Amino acid sequence: MTSEAQKRANEKWKAANKEKQKIYRYRSQAKRFINEFATKEDLEDLEEMIKIRYEKMNDTK
């Protein structure tokens, strides 16, 4: 059971951290897709996308 004070604290955190919530939601959806639905072709595409993303991140440093 959650106290009223905890509920208010949760709502306050959610209001102040909308961007974090979005990132957490996207990360969760990506993991679920990979673990439950992705085909071999999907995984190969994602692997290439990740490789490109790493390269872009390294170029900006």
Secondary structure, DSSP 8 states (H G I E B T S, - for coil): ---HHHHHHHHHHHHH-HHHHHHHHHHHHHHHIIIII--HHHHHHHHHHHHHHHHHHHHT-
